């Protein structure tokens, strides 16, 4: 049996709730982000950012609470801060150095400076976001 088709738009901008929640990049940059739903990405990746374009291979609720989208938005900020050449050079150089040192594709990927930064910022964001969530109300 085929899964139900997604009602999620293929290309969208961040909504107001997301703009308020994902404070990991400047709001003016966040307003220009395009989130693009794709059927799949290379390897086991579920998200990829190129400049202000975020490609996601998994459904992502637009409720401002998604760690994957937050992680990719950190990369959008990195692209913006460092430029295409700077970000690309650092990312590839970090990976190659890590691969030479670690001799393991996944460990080299996890050691890339931009990935380390994105994971740390996303974890901090998730902890703050969890504290902001209201407690569920018991329905009696």
N, C-alpha and C positions, 0 to 999 in steps of 0.2 A: 504494500500500500504506500502510495506517495505521500510525503509530508504535506501539510497544508501550506499553500503559498503564503509568503510573508506579505503583510500589509505595510511593512516598513518601506518608505521611499528609497529608491536607489541612490539618489544624491540629495543631500539636505544640508542646511546650515544649522548651527547650534541655536536652540530656542532660548528664551529668556531665563528659564530655570537653569539650563546648562551654563549659560553665560555667567550667572550668579554663582553657581557651584564650582565650576572649573576655574579657580583663581590661580592656576599654575602658569598662566600667560596673560599678557595685557589684554584688556577687553577689546580694544580696537583691533588687535590681531585676531582674537577669538571670533569676532564678528565676520571676519573674512575666511574663516576655515570652512572647507567643504568636506563633509563626511560622505564617503562613497562606499556603498555596500557592494561587494564583489563576491562571486561564487566561491573563489578560493584564492589563496596566495601560495607562493613557493614554500616548499618544506612544510613544517608544522606551524608556520606563523599564522596568527589570527589578526594581526594589525600591522600596518606599515604606513609611515608618513613620508611624503615627499613635498617639501616646502609646506604650504598651507593645505595640502590635500591629504586627508586621512582615509586610508583604505582599510575596511574591516570585512573579514570573511565570516563573521558571526553576527547574529542579530544583537543590536545594542539598544536597550531602552533609552528613551530621551528624557530620563528623569533626573539627570545630573548626579547619578550615583555609580557610574560605571568605571571601574579601575582601569580597564583596558583603554577606554577612550581617554581617560586622564593621562595615562602613560604616553599615548600617542600625541596628546596635546603638549606634553613636555617637549617631545621631539619637534613639534611645530615651532615652539619658542626657540629651541636650539638652532633650527634651520634659520630662523629670522635673525637671531643674535649673531651667528657665525657666518651667514651667507652660504650659498650653494657650494662654492669651492672650499671654504674653510671647514664646513660641517662634513662634507664628503671626504676631504683629505684626512681629517682627524678620525673619522669613523673607520675608514678602510685601514689607515695606518695602525690604529689601536687593534683592529681585528688581526691583521697580519702579524704584528708583534706578539699578540696573545697566542696566535696559532703556533708560531715558531717556538714560543716558550712552553706552551701547554700541550701541544700536539693533539688537541681535541677541539673539534669544530664548535660544539656547544659551549664548552668552557671558555673558549676564546671569544665567542659572541657575548657571553655573560660578563666578561671582563672589559668590554668596550666601555670607555669612559661615559659616553652618552647614555648607554643602557644602564650603567650603575646609577648615574644621576637620575634618570627617569624612574627607576625602581624606588630609590630613596624618596624622591619628591612625591611619588604616587602613594607610597606607604604613609608618609606624613599627612598627605591630603585625606587619605581614607580614614585615618585615626581621628582627624578633626571633623570630617564629615559624619562619622559614626556618632560623635558626641553631640552634633547638631540635630540629629534625627529625634523627633519626638517619640516618647515611649508609647507603645500601642495601648489603646484604651480598651479595657475589658467591656464587652457587651453583655450586660446582665438582663 
